C-alpha cells in the first residue's frame, strides 16, 4: 500500500503540488510527497506507477468520476474538504479524515473519522470489507437509513434518523453513543469496552443469533451498555447481564486514563534518519491515534507524525523520520484513546534524544536493579549525574559521580526496587552530553 505520512496540521514538504486542473498527476520517482491544495475539480489523469507516495489534501478538491471513490491500495489524510460525488469509499483504501468529507453512500474500505466537523450523508451501507471508525469527539450523521455488514468502531457519536440494520456479519464496538430515530434491527453483535449508549426512537429487535452486550462467537458478556428503547423491545437473541435497559439513559462511568506503562518509545539514529519504534505493553482500544511530537527545547512540541490505531493485535509499530530538523531534539509519543465517552484519554512518553547513548541499559523490564554498561571508562572519569524520572517528570532519585565509591567493569548498578510498577526514564548528563532511556519497573 502506498505510504501515507503526516508532517503537521497542514500539507508541507511537498515534492509535487497540485493546485489546479492543468495537467495529469504522474509520479516518476518513489517516496514523493503529493500535496493537493486550492479549490478546484480535478478531471485529469492520475498514475502512481506503484510508487510509495505521500498524499495530503489540504483545501477543497472534487475528483472526476474515475477517481471520486479514491484510488485502491492508497491511504489519504484529509485536512481540507473532499466531495466524493455520491461515490463509495473504495475497497482496500483508507481515508483518515481530519477535515470535511461529504457526499458518499457506501464504505468498501476504511474510513477513520477523527474530525470535529460532523459528517452527514443521506443513506449509508457499510459493505462486507468496510470499516467505519468514529473517534472521540467526532459525530457521524445519517439522515436516512443505515446498514452495517462488517464493522463499526465507535468512540464518538453516531446518529441515524431512519432505520438501522446490523446484519449477521456486522460487529459494533460501541464506546460512545448511537441514536436511531426509526427501528433498530440487530442481527450481529454489539459490544463495549466501557459504557456505550444506545437510544432507539422506534422499535428494537434483537434477532435470533444476535448479541447485545454479548459475544455470540465466544458465548460471553462483552461489556456494559446503557439502552433506551421508546418503541418496544423484542429479544430473540442474547442480551448480556451488563446491559442496562432504562429510559432515560443511566450515566456512564467517568473516563479511565490509560496506564502510564502502556507505551514504550525507542528512538535510534541511523545515518541521516531517525528510527522510531514503540510497543504497547497491554492491549489498547481500537479507534485511537498515535502521535509523535518533536521539540527543540523539551517544552514546545509540534506533531510530526500521526497514525490511527485500528487493531488491538497491533502491538509493535515503527516509523522513520528522514532528515530531522534539529541536531538535538526531544520526542514524545502520545495515544488518544476511546476509553470513556468524553474526553480523550492520554498516556505520555517524553524527553527522548535522537543521539545514540554510549551505554546499554538492562535488564528491561526489571524488578529490582538496573545496569548501565559502558564500552570503556571515558565518561566514567568525568563528572556526571544520573536521574530516575517518572513518566510525568517527577525525580525519584539522583546519583552523582562522587556518590559512587567504585565502578567495576565499566558498569554502574542502580537499585530501583523501591519504585512502584510503571514506566520510568533514566537521564545521564555530563557537561556536554544528555541521554535519556526508558525502562519499565515490573
N, C-alpha and C positions, 0 to 999 in steps of 0.2 A: 504494500500500500504506500502511495506517495507520502512523504514525511510532512507533517504539519507542525511548525513550531510557533511560539509566541514570544515576541521581544518587547512587549509593553502593552499599554492600553490601546494604542493605535498601531497601524502598519508602519514599520520602519525598516531600515537596512534593505531597501528594495533593489534587486538586480534588474527587474522588469516592472515598469509601472504602466498600467492600462488605465487611461483616463478618458478615452473616447472610443468611437467605433470606427477608427480609420484603418485598422489593419488586423490581420489574423494574429492569434496568440499561439506562437510555436516556440517550444523550448529546444535549444540547440546544445545544452550542457546540463549536467546534473547539479543538484543542490543549489538551485537558484530560488530566490525569493520573488514571488509574483505578488504585487500589490494592486488591487483593483480599487481605484479612487474615482471621485467625481460622481455626477448624477447623470446616468445615461442608460440606453438599451444597447446591449452588446449582441449584434447579429452576425458577426464574423465567425470564422472557423477557430477551433481550439485543437491543438495537438500537443500532448505532453510527452510523447515518444517513450513512455515508461520510465522517464527520469524522476528521481526523487525531487519533490517540489514543495515549496512553502507557498500556501495560498492564503491571502489575507484580504478580506473585503472590508473596506474602511468607511465607505459612504453609501450611496444608493445605486443598486445595479438591477437590471432586468435582463435575463438571457433569452436568446431566441429559443423556439420550441425544441431544437436539438439538444440544448443544454439546460433547459429550465428545471429538470429534475435533479441536477447535479451530475457529476461525472463519476462513473463506477470506480471503485477502489481509490477514491480520493477523500481526503479529510479537509474540512473547511473550518476556519474561525471567522465568525461574522460579528464585526463590531458596528457595522453600519446597518443598511437595510437591503433586503433581498425579497423581491416579489417573484414568486415561483409560477405565476400564470396558471393557477389551478392545476399544477402538476403534482407528482408524487416525489417524496424524498427517496432517491434511487437506492436499489439494493447494493450492499457492500460499499456504501459510502457513509460518512459520518459528518454531521453538522454540529459544531459547538456554537451555540447562539448566545452572544453577549449583547446583541443589538435588537433589531426588529426583523422578524421572519414572518411572511404572510402569504396567503393565497395558495394553500396546498390542501389536498383532500385525503392523502394516504401516506403511510410511512412504511417503506420496504427496507430501509437501512436503519441508522441510529440517529435520533435527534436528542442532543443534550441541551436542554433549555435552562440556562443559568442567568438569563437577563432579568432585570427588574421591570422591564417593559412587557406587559402581558401579550401572549399570542392568542389571536382569536381566529377561528376557522368555522365554516358552516357545518360540514359533516366530516367525520374522520374515521378512517379504517386503519388500524394497525395490523398489517398483514403478517404472514407466517414467520418472517425473519425480522420483523420490525421491532424496534425498541424505542420507547418514549421515556426519557429520564427528565423529571421536573425537579430542579434544585430548590433548596430552601429559599424562601422569599420570592419565588417565581410563581407566576399564575398562568394557567393554560385554560382558555375558554373555548367550548364547542357549543355553538348556538343551535345546532340541530341534534342529530343522533351520532352516537359513537359506538364502534365495535372494536374489541381487542382480541386478536388471535395469537398473540405471543407474550409480550412483556411490557409492563408499566412499572417504573421505579419512581416513587413519589416522595419528595421531601417538602414540597410547597403545596399548591392548591390546584385542583382540577375541578372545573365547573362544567357540567353538561346540562344544557337547557332541556333537551329532549330525552330520548331513551338511551340507556347504556346497556350493552350486552357484552359480558365477559365470557367468551366461548371456552370450550373444553380444554383447549391448549393454552388458554390465557392465564397468565400469572400476574398478580398485582402485589407489589411490596409497598404498602401504604404507611408512610411515616409522616404524612401531612394530613390533608383533608380532601374528601371527594364529596361534591354536591351534585345530585342528579335531580333535575326537575320533573322528569317523567318516570317511567318504570325502569327498574334495575333488575336485569336477569343475570344471575351468576351461575355459570356452568363450569368455571375453573376454580382456582384457589386465590384467596386474598389473605396476606399475612402482614405483620407489622413487627419491627424491632423495638418500637416504643409504644405510642398510643395513637394509632391512626383513627381519624374521624370519618364517618360516612353519614350523610344526610340524604334521604330519598323523599321527594315530594309525592311520587306516585307509589305504586306497589313494589314490593321487593320479593323476588322469588329466588331462593337458594335451591337450585335443582339437584336431582339425584347425581351423586358422584362429585358434587362440588363441596368446597370447604370455605367457611368464613371464620377466620382466625384459627383455621385448621388445615394442615398439610395432608392431603389425601394420599400423597405418594409415600410419606413416612408414617402416616397414621398417628400424628401427634399434634398437639397445640402449637401454634406458630405466632404467638404474640398477642398483645392486648389491643382490642378495637372498641371504639365507642360508637354506637349505631343509633340513629334516629330514623324511623320509617313512619311517614304520615299516612300512607295509603294502604296499610295492611301488609302482613308478612306471611309467606308460605315457605316452609322449610321441608324439602325432601332430601337435602344433603346432610352435612355435618356442620354444626356451629360449635366452635371451641368454647371451653369453660371460662376463657378470659374475655369473652365478648360481652360487653355491657349494652343492653338494649334499653335506652332511656331517652325520652324527649322532655325538655331539651337535652342536648348532649352533656354528659358529665365532663368536667375538665380533665385534660391530660396532665400527667405529672410534668414538672419543670424539666428543661433540658439537662442531660447529664454530660459533663465535659469528658472528653477523651482522656485516658490515662497518659501521663507525660512520657511514658516509655513506649508509646505506640510507634514512634518514628525514630529511626536512626539514619543519619545522613553522613556520607563519606565524600570528601572532595579530594581528588588527586590531579596533579598536573602532569601531563604527558605531552612534551613538545610545546606547541603553541595552543593547546586546548586543555580545558578543564573537564574532567570526567566526574559526573555526579552519580552516586549510587545511593539508593535508600531502600529500606526494608521495613515493612510493617511487622512488628513483633507480635501482633494479635490481629484477628480479623477486623476489618474496617467496614462500615456500612457503605453499600453501593450508592452512587449518586453524589459523591463528594468530589472534591477538587484539590489536587496537589498544587502548591505554589513554591517556586524557588525565587527568593528575593536577594538582591545584591546591595551592598553598601560600602562606600569608601571609608567611612568613619565608625562603623558599627552601630550607628544610631539612625541614620536616614536611609531607609531601604526602598528600593524600587523593584517591582516584579520584572523578571526577565523570562519566565517560563511558567506555563500553566498546563496541567494535564488532568483531564477528567478521570476519575477512578470509577470503573464500571463493575469489575468482577471482584467478589470477595476472595477469590483464589489468587488474585494478582498481588503478590507479596513483594517481589523483587522488581525494582524499577531503576532505570538509568537514563541519563541524558548527557550529551556532550556540548560544551559551550566553546565555539571557536573564537579565537582572538579576543580574550577578555579585555575590557576597557581599562582595568586597573592592574598595576603590578602587584598590589597588595590590597586585598578586599575581604569583606566578611559576607557570608551567605547564610541564609536561614531557610528552612523548609517548614511549610505550614500545611495543614489539612483542614479544609472546610467540610464538615460532616453533615449528615442528615439526622444526627441524634437530636431528639427533641423536635418540636414543631417549629419554633422560632425562639431565639435567633440561631445563627451558625455556632457550632462548637469548634474550637481550635486546639491544636497541640503545637507547641513551638520547639524547634531545634535551632539554636542561634550560635553566632560567633565562630564561624569557620574561616580559616585562612587557606588560600589555594597553595601555599608553599608546602612542599613535601617535608615533613618533620624528620630530623636526623635521628630519631629513635622509634622503637616499636613499643606498643602498649599491649600487655597481655597479663593474665587471661581476660578475655572479654566476650561474654559477660563474666562477672566474678562474684564470689560470695564474701571474700574477706580481704584479699590483698591484690594490689596492682603492682606490676613490674615494668619499669622503664628501662629498656635495653638499648644502650648506645653502642655505635660501632667502635668508638675509641673514647679517650678521656678528654678530648679537646674542649668540649663545652663544660665538662665537669670541673675543670681547673679554673673556670671563670665564675664571677658572681652571678647567681641566677635565683629565680623564685618560682615555686610551683604552687598553683592554687587548684582546689577542688571546688567546682561551681555547680549549683543546681540548675535545672532547666530554666528557671526564671531569673538566674543571675546571682542567687544568694551564695556567698562564700562560706563553705563548710570547713575548710582547712587551708592553712598557708604554711609552706615549708621553704626555708631559705638555705642556701648552700652551707652557711655557717651552722645550721641546725643538724647537719649530717656529720656524724663523727668520722665515719669512714665509708667509702664506696668501693665495693669489691667487684671485680669482673665487669666494670663499666655498667653496673646495674643499680638502680635505685628501687627499693621496695617500700611501698606505702600501704599502711593499714587503712582499709575502707570498710571494715566490718561494722562500724558504728552507724553507717548511713542507712536510712530507710531504702527499701527497694524502689528503683526508678531509674531515670535517665540522668546522667551527670556529664560534666566536662572537666578535663584536666588541661590547665593552661601552663605552659612552660615559657618563661620570659627571661631574657638577659638584656644587656644594653642595646643590642641591635636586632634581636630576633624575638618573634612571638608566635608560638604554635599552640593550637588547641585541637584536642581529640576528644571524641565522646566515648563513654563506656556505660554499660548497664550493670547496676548493682542488683543481684537477684535476692 
